[in-house]
Amino acid sequence: MAENHGPQIKDDKPYATLRRQGRSADRRWRPQDRRATRRPQVSRPRRPAWQLPLDRQSLHKADRGSPAGRVAMQGRATLIGIDWGTTSFRAYRIGADGGVLETKAAPAGILEVEAGAFEAVLEREIGPWLAAAPDLPVIASGMITSRQGWVEVPYCACPAGGSELAAGLRRHLMSNGRSLHFVPGLSLIGADGVPDVIRGEETQISGEIGDERTRRAFVLPGTHSKWAFAEGGRIVWFATFMTGEVFAVLKAHSILGRLMAGAGADEAAFARGLAYGRDGPGGLLKRLFSARTLGLFDQLPASAIASYLSGLLIGSEIAEARDCLPEGPGAGEITVIGSSELAERYRGAIEAAGLRVRSGHPEASARGQLLIARAAGLVP
């Protein structure tokens, strides 16, 4: 049987019928002709799946209304990026320009994954994405690459940028043969000989830097805030401040938390703590006790003590960070990377300290993952 290489008319009876009725066979069909004729049906061969764009391959022999079909119709992705931290999971379908086409977030951080079932969690969260684009590269950064994560990846030594991070990628095969690429963190041995490390923030900073070569300073607020300095397109220095964790521990497990009440924010109390933490006499250990004594002497209501303590710790962090930052151009303006309410607090706190502040790109992590993937040759 000859192959069907083009459209074929399955039934030519309608044209014969029209001729018998004395009407032109090439006259356009009209609804009133329904009883006398049927519309010609044309059969068009499907394109092979390999000829389709990557994100439409899942639609071949599939229902467009299926979950995989809906994902593929939302835009063509170049890369799947995963930012998997201690307490949260976030995944991105990333376009060729670094823009995020779709995001999936879940409270499924590495500490929430039981018995190391990371592959099962990944399938649960983004299984339709993976099924819809089986050849799309997948890259993961954050604490998922730590000793407590899925695959421990050795740190890259600082200074480092996209090229060094790409060279340090660790490839891992899932049980179904799908490849994942894990991004290494960074390590730095300080002038005092004490090591420091980051995982995840290096990808965000790389995404914020892009091709820029100027000197810039950054802060990434969080449980462990990271301050960093970049020059020539590479991260050359960073330091960790345990501000968020110290706040949580003091609030829940110290005498400072005994007088606290309520969960609302008190901006005036936060500003008071910020100023005292930044400029008050003595060191942090001396200033901390003021969170108790101000409550004891009714100078702060119970509902304001937590906000005061938060401000005091952030103010102290900013003062210490200013003393640590490398001197020279770029140190007077701080880029805050993050989109949370905490990041907004840091922006205000840095301005109050007399420094210029700018907001980082809201999709810095995805942009960094794409930059690293390109440097590694995973995507064009």
C-alpha angles and dihedrals in degrees: 000000000000118000118254104241100168148008114314128191106235097197126024094179094104091063092050090049092053091050092052088053090054095247128129112268092215095053111117114263115254131198091247089062090065095106094048100042148017124224113257111257116220123205115210120189116237120247113248112259092244090062093056124091110267097255092050096052090086089058092060106103088356136106112256088217093060119103091253090048093051091050093050093049093057096076142302114281127203097192143008111225126193124197102191115178139169096279106013144045122211128174132186137198099215126203126217091263093054093256118138113243096183137359132206119192130180138164089248103122120162092266089059094054111098123218093353093292092156095139091054091050091049091052091047094052103038105008093126090054092052093046093047094054110025094172097047113116116245122207127183132195137175133053090334085085094053130098089267092048137075100281123008110226120193117247122256114232118247131275094061141142139176095305094052092046090049091051089053097052115130117214118215129184120220120218090264092053096257114144123231123189117210121205118225123232125232131253130199130188107211127220086261091058094249117131125229129188142194132192121188097003091079088063093049093048091047089052091050093048097047108160093339115126101186126110112267138170124216142187125196109193120213145106085313108024116214124209115192143175126211131194132171092008094302136097106249102172141012140167134198125226117190093211099134096045093046090052091051093048095046092047096049105030110026138072089253090072096052094084096042121110135174131016102243124116120249108199095191092052091046091052091049092051091045093056094045093046091050102039108013122119121267127013132302095274090059095045095048094071090062087076086069102036095049087056094046091053093045093245089125126034117233090250091060101047096086091052090048092051091048091052092046092054095045091047091052090048092053092049092050093044092053089056091051102043115105112257124243138059116351097029093099095063123058124200112211111210113200140070102220129109087256091059089053090053090052092051090055093043093052092049089050088055090060097255127126114247136197133182120246125229110286091225097043093132094055091045090051092049090052091048092052092045090053092048088052093049094243092125133022 
